[in-house]
Amino acid sequence: MLVTKGRRRLREGAAVALALALSLVTGGLAAAHAEEDAPLPAQEAAQAQQATLRELADQRGLRMGTAVGSQYLNQADYARTAATEFNSVTHENDLKWETVQPQRGQFNWTNADRIVDFAQQNDQMIHGHTLVWHSQLPSWVRDGSFSEDQLLDVMDTHISTTVGRYRDDIATWDVVNEPIGDDARFRDSVFHRTLGEDFIAEAFRMADRADPDARLFINDYNIDGINAKSDAYYELVRDLLAQGVPIDGIGFQGHLIAGQVPSSIQQNIQRFVDLGLEVMITELDIRIQMPATQQKLEQQARDYEQVVNACYAVEGCSGVIVWGVTDAYSWVPDTFEGQGAALPIDGNYQPKPSYWSIHEALGGDPGPGPGPDPDPTDPPSGECEAEYTVTNQWQGGFQAQVTVTAGADLTGWTVEWAFGGGERVSHAWNASVTSSGGSVTATDAGYNGTLSAGQSTSFGFVGTSSGSVSEPELTCAGS
């Protein structure tokens, strides 16, 4: 459940007020994790079958969140799903240093504000991600030749300005992200090279000064189970607490592989809670080797259930954030070759078995039973659809993404279109793109050509434009 510890109060806004009201109406469903497994009365059980993940989480005072990209909020299905299924949002990229302060002293809040406005319009909590991280830094920070005092001033300006701007809007923050590498040693960064380990404590003190009421987290991947890296974090946070550093929680990112969820995850959550910290699963996705099959999706569902139940079983684990609204815009296929389908909601905004395993863990309906795997003797029909989205544009150029969704099993695909505004493709990724005048042909890159019915993949490109940027009509053919 959402809890407060020590001198801090958990300021979660309307979502918590709603959760408290619902707990009274339903006779205290949010009382304790031990009681959450008790059978629901018949009327409540019927209501739970129709509930969204958000409604079920609100009833228990738990966070059920998602990462959001501002560039997708103009898509009705994306915005609707983000609002109705989740009671918390995280900026996927729009609060990172290179985005909000690309030049020293020049802050750009446009995209970050858009997500904050969206959350407020939908009475959602916001988890701030992230303040100090070695990656996605502007070059002026990453390559700066700072003295200790200069870098502390740079950090303080960035943290105090960012946290201060949102002190009435964002109640929890990833203050320091991924400071320890997979070798269980401190990662090389401008912060560690210049300030040593002290940069972590200093960052937390700066964030605390900017908003004494915010709850402050350290966050990393591959620390879900008990291992050398999570042991290093255990020692680090124990030392920070002993110094009186205002650290309130730790985020387990949870970027996992189906069938490889650590068996010690609940035990690991418990030991950090026993230190007095709040634990949150902050970036959960569970990727599978493509193509997806029913068997792989069922394994993925069991894995999601294991992670979610491990959190819900420990008083002091406040909830789960999945890293994306839909498979259509997951970071996984672009990062892990041949892997994907990592989220509970597919590219067509349909619930997958993993959605229903989370639903059931929250006290809802288990959903439909597993369907059969496609018959391998059935020939694919070659049908597909393609959706074109302009994700960014500037004077003389733009960036676009095309999402290909299979209507039946595919072993390859081709998308064609004609630009209407003088645009040209400059360079592309995740597809082979050729142009002749304004006519463009894109074919799969091999590793993303095999798609099961209903499965999506995406490719992107940067283009040039001499005028307005059009949104052309696409044709998609499969094989």
C-alpha positions in Angstrom: 0.0 0.0 0.0 1.0 3.6 -0.3 2.8 4.5 2.9 4.7 7.3 4.5 7.7 6.9 6.6 9.7 9.2 8.9 9.2 12.9 8.6 7.8 12.9 5.1 4.2 12.9 4.0 3.2 11.1 0.8 1.4 13.8 -1.3 -0.3 11.9 -4.1 -3.3 14.2 -4.8 -6.6 13.1 -6.1 -5.7 9.5 -6.8 -5.1 8.7 -3.1 -8.2 10.6 -2.1 -10.1 8.4 -4.5 -8.5 5.3 -3.2 -9.4 6.2 0.4 -13.0 6.9 -0.6 -13.2 3.6 -2.4 -11.7 1.7 0.6 -14.6 3.0 2.7 -17.2 2.1 0.2 -15.9 -1.4 -0.3 -15.5 -2.1 3.4 -11.7 -1.5 3.6 -10.4 -3.4 0.6 -7.2 -1.4 1.0 -6.6 -2.3 4.6 -3.6 -4.6 4.2 -1.8 -7.0 1.8 -2.8 -9.9 3.9 -6.4 -9.1 3.4 -6.2 -8.5 -0.3 -6.3 -12.2 -1.1 -9.6 -12.7 0.8 -12.6 -13.5 -1.4 -14.6 -10.5 -2.6 -18.3 -10.3 -1.9 -20.4 -11.3 -4.9 -21.4 -7.8 -5.9 -17.8 -6.5 -5.6 -16.5 -9.5 -7.5 -18.9 -8.7 -10.3 -17.7 -5.1 -10.4 -14.1 -6.2 -10.3 -14.6 -8.2 -13.5 -15.4 -5.0 -15.3 -12.8 -2.9 -13.6 -9.7 -1.4 -15.3 -6.2 -1.9 -13.7 -6.5 1.6 -12.5 -9.8 1.1 -10.7 -8.5 -2.1 -9.0 -5.3 -0.4 -7.9 -7.1 2.6 -6.6 -9.3 0.4 -4.4 -6.1 -0.9 -2.7 -4.3 2.4 -2.5 -1.5 1.0 -4.8 0.3 2.6 -7.7 -0.4 1.1 -11.1 1.6 3.3 -13.5 2.9 3.6 -17.0 5.7 5.5 -18.8 4.3 8.1 -21.2 5.8 9.8 -24.3 4.4 13.3 -24.9 4.7 12.7 -28.7 2.0 10.1 -28.6 -0.6 11.9 -26.5 -2.4 13.3 -29.6 -3.4 9.7 -30.5 -6.8 9.0 -29.1 -6.3 5.3 -28.3 -2.9 6.0 -26.6 -4.3 8.8 -24.4 -7.4 7.0 -23.5 -5.5 3.8 -22.5 -3.0 5.8 -20.5 -5.8 7.6 -18.6 -8.1 4.7 -18.0 -5.8 1.9 -17.2 -3.2 3.6 -15.0 -3.3 5.9 -11.9 0.2 7.1 -12.3 2.4 8.3 -15.1 6.2 8.7 -15.6 7.9 10.8 -18.2 9.6 8.3 -20.5 12.2 10.8 -21.8 10.7 14.3 -21.4 12.2 15.0 -18.0 15.7 13.9 -18.8 18.6 16.4 -18.6 19.2 16.6 -22.3 15.6 17.4 -22.9 14.9 20.0 -20.3 18.3 21.8 -20.2 20.0 21.1 -23.5 22.1 24.3 -23.1 23.4 25.6 -19.8 20.8 27.7 -18.1 18.3 27.3 -21.0 15.3 25.2 -19.9 12.6 23.8 -22.1 9.5 22.5 -20.3 7.2 22.1 -23.2 7.0 18.3 -23.4 7.4 17.8 -19.7 4.6 20.2 -18.9 2.4 18.4 -21.4 2.6 15.2 -19.5 2.1 16.9 -16.2 -1.0 18.6 -17.6 -2.3 15.3 -18.9 -1.8 13.7 -15.5 -3.6 16.5 -13.7 -6.5 16.4 -16.1 -6.9 12.7 -15.4 -6.3 12.8 -11.6 -3.1 10.8 -11.9 0.0 10.6 -9.7 3.4 11.5 -11.3 6.7 9.8 -10.7 9.5 12.1 -11.8 12.3 10.5 -13.9 15.1 11.4 -13.6 17.4 14.1 -12.2 21.0 12.8 -12.3 22.0 10.1 -14.7 25.1 9.3 -16.7 23.1 8.8 -19.9 21.0 11.2 -22.1 23.1 14.1 -20.8 23.8 17.2 -23.0 27.4 17.4 -24.1 28.0 20.5 -22.1 27.5 18.4 -18.9 28.9 15.1 -20.1 32.1 16.5 -21.5 32.4 19.5 -19.2 35.8 20.1 -17.5 34.3 21.1 -14.2 35.9 21.6 -10.8 34.1 20.0 -7.8 32.5 23.3 -6.9 31.5 24.0 -10.5 29.8 20.6 -11.0 28.0 20.9 -7.6 26.7 24.3 -8.8 25.6 22.7 -12.1 23.8 19.9 -10.3 22.2 22.2 -7.8 20.9 24.5 -10.5 19.4 21.6 -12.5 17.9 19.8 -9.6 16.5 22.8 -7.7 15.0 24.3 -10.9 13.4 21.1 -12.1 12.1 19.9 -8.7 11.2 23.4 -7.7 9.1 23.9 -10.9 7.0 20.7 -10.1 7.0 20.8 -6.3 3.2 21.0 -6.3 2.8 18.4 -9.0 5.3 15.6 -8.6 5.5 13.8 -5.3 8.2 11.1 -6.0 11.4 11.4 -7.9 14.2 9.2 -9.3 16.9 11.5 -8.0 19.9 9.3 -9.0 19.6 6.8 -11.8 21.9 3.8 -12.4 25.0 4.9 -10.6 26.3 1.3 -10.2 27.2 -0.9 -13.1 26.6 -4.6 -13.6 30.0 -5.3 -12.2 28.7 -3.9 -8.8 31.1 -1.0 -9.0 30.4 2.7 -9.4 29.8 3.5 -13.0 32.1 5.9 -14.8 30.4 9.3 -15.3 31.3 13.0 -15.1 29.6 13.0 -11.6 31.7 10.1 -10.2 34.9 11.2 -11.8 34.6 14.7 -10.4 32.9 14.2 -7.0 33.4 10.5 -6.2 30.6 8.6 -4.4 29.6 11.9 -2.7 27.7 13.0 -5.8 24.8 10.7 -4.8 24.3 12.1 -1.3 24.7 15.7 -2.6 22.0 15.1 -5.3 19.6 13.8 -2.6 20.3 16.8 -0.4 19.7 19.2 -3.3 16.4 17.6 -4.2 15.3 17.6 -0.5 16.0 21.3 -0.3 14.0 22.0 -3.4 11.0 20.0 -2.1 11.1 18.8 1.5 7.8 16.9 1.0 8.9 14.9 -2.1 9.9 11.2 -1.6 13.3 10.6 -3.1 14.4 7.4 -4.8 17.5 5.8 -6.2 16.8 3.6 -9.3 18.5 0.9 -11.3 18.1 -2.3 -13.4 19.3 -5.8 -12.7 18.7 -5.4 -9.0 15.4 -7.2 -8.9 16.8 -10.3 -7.2 19.5 -10.8 -4.7 22.8 -10.6 -6.5 26.1 -8.8 -6.4 24.7 -5.6 -7.9 21.7 -5.5 -5.5 24.0 -6.3 -2.6 26.1 -3.2 -3.6 22.9 -1.1 -3.5 22.0 -2.5 -0.1 25.3 -1.4 1.3 25.1 2.0 -0.5 21.6 2.9 0.8 22.5 1.6 4.3 25.5 3.9 4.3 23.4 6.8 3.0 20.8 6.3 5.7 23.5 6.2 8.3 24.8 9.6 7.1 21.3 11.0 7.4 20.9 11.5 3.7 17.2 12.1 2.8 16.6 9.0 0.7 13.2 7.5 1.0 13.0 4.7 -1.5 14.6 2.5 -4.1 13.2 1.7 -7.6 13.7 -1.8 -9.1 13.4 -1.1 -12.8 12.3 -4.6 -13.8 13.5 -4.8 -17.4 13.2 -8.6 -17.5 13.3 -11.6 -19.9 10.4 -14.0 -20.0 11.2 -17.1 -18.0 14.1 -15.4 -16.1 12.4 -13.6 -13.3 14.6 -13.9 -10.2 13.1 -16.3 -7.6 14.4 -14.0 -4.8 12.6 -10.9 -5.9 10.2 -10.8 -2.9 12.9 -11.5 -0.5 15.0 -8.7 -2.0 12.1 -6.3 -1.8 11.6 -7.2 1.9 15.2 -6.6 2.8 15.1 -3.0 1.5 11.8 -2.4 3.1 13.3 -3.6 6.4 15.9 -0.8 6.1 13.0 1.7 6.2 12.8 2.3 2.5 9.8 2.4 0.2 10.3 0.0 -2.8 8.7 0.6 -6.2 8.8 -1.5 -9.4 9.5 1.5 -11.7 10.1 0.4 -15.3 8.6 -3.1 -15.6 8.6 -4.9 -19.0 9.2 -8.5 -19.7 10.4 -9.2 -23.2 10.1 -12.4 -25.3 11.9 -13.8 -28.3 9.9 -13.0 -31.4 7.7 -14.2 -32.9 5.2 -14.3 -30.1 3.3 -17.5 -29.5 0.5 -18.3 -27.1 3.0 -20.4 -25.1 5.4 -17.5 -24.8 2.7 -15.1 -23.9 1.4 -17.4 -21.1 4.9 -17.6 -19.7 5.1 -13.8 -19.8 1.8 -13.6 -18.0 3.1 -15.9 -15.2 6.2 -13.7 -14.9 4.2 -10.5 -14.6 2.1 -12.2 -12.0 5.2 -13.2 -10.0 6.6 -9.7 -10.1 3.4 -7.9 -9.2 2.5 -10.4 -6.4 6.0 -10.1 -5.0 5.5 -6.3 -4.6 1.9 -6.6 -3.3 3.0 -9.2 -0.8 5.3 -6.8 1.0 3.9 -3.9 3.0 6.1 -1.0 1.9 6.2 -1.9 -1.8 4.0 0.8 -3.1 3.2 -0.4 -6.6 4.3 -1.1 -10.1 5.0 1.1 -13.2 5.1 -0.6 -16.6 7.5 1.0 -19.1 5.1 2.0 -21.8 1.4 2.1 -22.6 1.4 -0.3 -25.6 3.8 -2.7 -27.4 3.5 -0.3 -30.4 5.8 2.2 -28.8 7.9 0.0 -26.5 11.7 0.7 -26.5 12.5 -3.0 -26.5 12.5 -4.0 -30.2 14.8 -1.1 -31.0 17.2 -2.1 -28.2 17.1 -5.9 -28.1 17.3 -7.4 -31.5 14.7 -10.1 -32.1 12.9 -9.4 -28.9 9.7 -7.5 -28.2 6.0 -7.8 -27.2 7.1 -6.8 -23.7 4.1 -5.0 -22.3 0.6 -6.1 -21.0 -1.2 -4.3 -23.8 -0.5 -5.1 -27.4 0.1 -2.8 -30.4 -3.7 -2.8 -31.1 -4.5 -1.7 -27.6 -5.8 -5.2 -26.7 -5.1 -6.8 -23.4 -2.7 -9.7 -23.5 -2.5 -12.6 -21.0 -0.1 -10.6 -18.9 -2.7 -7.8 -18.5 -5.2 -10.4 -17.1 -2.6 -11.8 -14.7 -2.1 -8.3 -13.3 -5.8 -7.8 -13.3 -6.3 -11.0 -11.2 -3.4 -10.1 -8.9 -5.3 -6.8 -8.1 -8.4 -8.8 -7.3 -10.1 -8.6 -10.7 -11.2 -11.1 -13.2 -8.6 -13.6 -14.7 -9.8 -12.8 -18.2 -10.3 -15.2 -21.0 -8.5 -18.6 -21.1 -5.6 -19.1 -23.4 -6.3 -19.6 -27.1 -4.6 -22.1 -29.3 -1.4 -21.4 -31.1 -1.8 -20.6 -34.8 -1.8 -23.7 -36.9 1.7 -23.7 -38.5 0.2 -25.3 -41.7 -2.1 -22.4 -42.3 -0.6 -20.1 -45.0 -0.3 -16.5 -44.0 -2.6 -14.1 -45.8 -0.1 -11.3 -46.1 -2.5 -8.6 -44.7 -1.1 -5.7 -42.7 -1.8 -2.1 -41.8 0.6 0.8 -41.4 0.2 3.9 -39.3 2.3 7.0 -39.9 3.1 9.5 -37.1 5.2 12.6 -37.2 7.0 12.6 -33.8 9.0 15.8 -34.1 9.6 18.6 -36.6 11.8 21.6 -36.9 12.6 24.2 -39.6 13.6 22.2 -42.7 13.2 18.8 -41.1 11.2 16.3 -39.2 11.2 12.8 -37.6 8.5 10.2 -38.2 7.6 6.7 -37.1 5.6 4.1 -39.0 3.9 1.2 -37.1 3.2 -2.0 -39.0 0.5 -4.2 -37.6 0.0 -7.7 -39.0 -3.6 -8.8 -39.8 -2.3 -12.3 -40.2 1.0 -14.1 -39.8 3.7 -12.5 -41.9 7.2 -13.5 -42.9 8.0 -10.0 -44.3 6.3 -6.7 -45.1 6.5 -3.7 -47.4 5.1 -0.2 -46.8 4.8 2.4 -49.6 3.7 6.0 -49.7 4.1 9.2 -51.6 5.0 12.5 -49.9 2.8 15.5 -50.7 4.8 18.4 -49.4 8.3 18.0 -50.9 9.6 15.8 -48.1 12.5 13.4 -48.5 13.9 10.6 -46.3 17.4 11.4 -45.0 18.1 8.3 -43.0 16.0 5.5 -41.5 16.3 2.7 -38.9 14.6 -0.7 -38.4 13.7 -0.8 -42.1 15.3 -0.6 -45.5 14.0 2.6 -47.1 14.4 3.6 -50.7 13.0 6.7 -52.5 12.3 7.8 -56.0 11.2 11.4 -56.1 8.5 11.7 -53.5 7.6 7.9 -53.6 9.0 5.9 -50.8 9.2 2.1 -50.3 10.2 0.6 -46.9 10.8 -3.1 -46.3 11.4 -5.0 -43.1 15.0 -5.2 -41.8 14.9 -9.0 -41.6 14.8 -9.4 -37.8 11.4 -7.6 -37.6 9.8 -9.1 -40.7 8.2 -12.1 -39.0 5.0 -11.0 -37.2 2.2 -13.0 -35.7 -1.4 -11.9 -36.4 -2.1 -8.8 -34.3 1.6 -8.1 -33.6 3.2 -4.8 -34.4 6.6 -3.5 -35.1 7.8 0.0 -36.0 10.5 1.8 -37.9 11.5 5.4 -38.0 13.3 8.0 -40.1 14.5 11.5 -40.2 13.4 13.6 -43.2 14.0 17.0 -44.8 11.2 19.3 -45.9 11.1 22.5 -47.9 7.7 23.4 -46.5 4.9 21.9 -44.5 5.1 18.3 -43.3 2.4 16.1 -44.7 1.0 12.8 -43.3 0.7 10.6 -46.3 -1.6 7.7 -46.9 0.2 4.4 -46.6 -0.2 1.0 -48.2 1.1 -2.2 -46.5 1.7 -5.6 -48.1 3.0 -8.7 -46.4 4.4 -12.0 -47.4 
